[in-house]
Amino acid sequence: MENGIAPVHAAKLRIILAALHSATELIDLQFPGFKLHPLQGTLKSHWSIWVDAHWRITFRFVGEDVELVDYQDYH
């Protein structure tokens, strides 16, 4: 993968992005397979959803909106 997403992540990313699109609060994202957890350090106000291995979707809530969504290998 040079740019874009890893093809093996496509289906899971669709599910995660749909959940983020409809979520208005963190409780809306409490699915066991998401492994939702808060980040620390410079990303303290951000949250992480597990995609696969070291890959995560990170984001933050502002009011009822999700913003700064990123697909990254942050480990």
ZADO-1210 file (C-alpha; in nm, 4 decimals, padded with zeros to 6 digits):
<atoms>
<atom x="00.0000" y="00.0000" z="00.0000" code="MET" pos="1"/>
<atom x="00.1575" y="00.3240" z="-00.1104" code="GLU" pos="2"/>
<atom x="-00.1403" y="00.5604" z="-00.0905" code="ASN" pos="3"/>
<atom x="-00.4979" y="00.4999" z="00.0128" code="GLY" pos="4"/>
<atom x="-00.6087" y="00.2060" z="00.2240" code="ILE" pos="5"/>
<atom x="-00.4993" y="-00.1532" z="00.2591" code="ALA" pos="6"/>
<atom x="-00.7525" y="-00.3498" z="00.0504" code="PRO" pos="7"/>
<atom x="-00.7982" y="-00.6055" z="00.3308" code="VAL" pos="8"/>
<atom x="-00.9281" y="-00.3222" z="00.5522" code="HIS" pos="9"/>
<atom x="-01.1945" y="-00.1977" z="00.3095" code="ALA" pos="10"/>
<atom x="-01.4959" y="-00.3817" z="00.4562" code="ALA" pos="11"/>
<atom x="-01.4103" y="-00.2980" z="00.8177" code="LYS" pos="12"/>
<atom x="-01.3392" y="00.0655" z="00.7287" code="LEU" pos="13"/>
<atom x="-01.6825" y="00.0932" z="00.5651" code="ARG" pos="14"/>
<atom x="-01.8437" y="-00.0299" z="00.8882" code="ILE" pos="15"/>
<atom x="-01.6373" y="00.2030" z="01.1078" code="ILE" pos="16"/>
<atom x="-01.6970" y="00.5078" z="00.8873" code="LEU" pos="17"/>
<atom x="-02.0723" y="00.4399" z="00.8780" code="ALA" pos="18"/>
<atom x="-02.0752" y="00.4144" z="01.2584" code="ALA" pos="19"/>
<atom x="-01.8774" y="00.7390" z="01.2911" code="LEU" pos="20"/>
<atom x="-02.1125" y="00.9117" z="01.0480" code="HIS" pos="21"/>
<atom x="-02.4211" y="00.8248" z="01.2525" code="SER" pos="22"/>
<atom x="-02.2683" y="00.8584" z="01.6024" code="ALA" pos="23"/>
<atom x="-02.3633" y="01.1562" z="01.8183" code="THR" pos="24"/>
<atom x="-02.1822" y="01.0386" z="02.1327" code="GLU" pos="25"/>
<atom x="-01.9188" y="00.7828" z="02.2323" code="LEU" pos="26"/>
<atom x="-02.1755" y="00.5295" z="02.3559" code="ILE" pos="27"/>
<atom x="-02.2846" y="00.4926" z="01.9915" code="ASP" pos="28"/>
<atom x="-01.9402" y="00.3441" z="01.9169" code="LEU" pos="29"/>
<atom x="-01.9163" y="00.0896" z="02.2004" code="GLN" pos="30"/>
<atom x="-01.8916" y="-00.2258" z="01.9867" code="PHE" pos="31"/>
<atom x="-01.6601" y="-00.5059" z="02.1103" code="PRO" pos="32"/>
<atom x="-01.4782" y="-00.5365" z="01.7765" code="GLY" pos="33"/>
<atom x="-01.4003" y="-00.1635" z="01.7710" code="PHE" pos="34"/>
<atom x="-01.1869" y="-00.1704" z="02.0893" code="LYS" pos="35"/>
<atom x="-01.2693" y="00.1986" z="02.1380" code="LEU" pos="36"/>
<atom x="-01.0281" y="00.3761" z="02.3697" code="HIS" pos="37"/>
<atom x="-00.9049" y="00.7277" z="02.4435" code="PRO" pos="38"/>
<atom x="-00.5614" y="00.8368" z="02.3302" code="LEU" pos="39"/>
<atom x="-00.3030" y="01.0106" z="02.5447" code="GLN" pos="40"/>
<atom x="-00.0240" y="01.2619" z="02.5067" code="GLY" pos="41"/>
<atom x="-00.0541" y="01.5023" z="02.2149" code="THR" pos="42"/>
<atom x="-00.3691" y="01.3211" z="02.0989" code="LEU" pos="43"/>
<atom x="-00.5359" y="01.3388" z="02.4415" code="LYS" pos="44"/>
<atom x="-00.8755" y="01.4579" z="02.3122" code="SER" pos="45"/>
<atom x="-00.8818" y="01.1886" z="02.0395" code="HIS" pos="46"/>
<atom x="-01.0224" y="00.8367" z="02.0382" code="TRP" pos="47"/>
<atom x="-00.9115" y="00.5231" z="01.8581" code="SER" pos="48"/>
<atom x="-01.0995" y="00.2381" z="01.6900" code="ILE" pos="49"/>
<atom x="-00.9050" y="-00.0777" z="01.6059" code="TRP" pos="50"/>
<atom x="-00.8979" y="-00.1817" z="01.2394" code="VAL" pos="51"/>
<atom x="-00.6337" y="-00.4569" z="01.2259" code="ASP" pos="52"/>
<atom x="-00.2878" y="-00.5225" z="01.3702" code="ALA" pos="53"/>
<atom x="-00.1389" y="-00.1736" z="01.4183" code="HIS" pos="54"/>
<atom x="-00.3957" y="00.0090" z="01.2053" code="TRP" pos="55"/>
<atom x="-00.6474" y="00.2407" z="01.3704" code="ARG" pos="56"/>
<atom x="-00.9068" y="00.5010" z="01.2895" code="ILE" pos="57"/>
<atom x="-00.8507" y="00.7995" z="01.5168" code="THR" pos="58"/>
<atom x="-01.0939" y="01.0869" z="01.5649" code="PHE" pos="59"/>
<atom x="-01.2377" y="01.3320" z="01.8132" code="ARG" pos="60"/>
<atom x="-01.5851" y="01.4515" z="01.9016" code="PHE" pos="61"/>
<atom x="-01.6803" y="01.8175" z="01.8981" code="VAL" pos="62"/>
<atom x="-02.0290" y="01.8414" z="02.0404" code="GLY" pos="63"/>
<atom x="-02.2241" y="01.5733" z="01.8554" code="GLU" pos="64"/>
<atom x="-01.9924" y="01.5718" z="01.5543" code="ASP" pos="65"/>
<atom x="-01.6937" y="01.3526" z="01.4733" code="VAL" pos="66"/>
<atom x="-01.3961" y="01.5311" z="01.3197" code="GLU" pos="67"/>
<atom x="-01.0294" y="01.4828" z="01.2322" code="LEU" pos="68"/>
<atom x="-01.0851" y="01.1225" z="01.1236" code="VAL" pos="69"/>
<atom x="-00.7566" y="00.9563" z="01.0312" code="ASP" pos="70"/>
<atom x="-00.6594" y="00.6048" z="00.9184" code="TYR" pos="71"/>
<atom x="-00.3139" y="00.5362" z="01.0521" code="GLN" pos="72"/>
<atom x="-00.0556" y="00.2912" z="01.1748" code="ASP" pos="73"/>
<atom x="00.0316" y="00.4714" z="01.4958" code="TYR" pos="74"/>
<atom x="00.2238" y="00.2046" z="01.6861" code="HIS" pos="75"/>
</atoms>
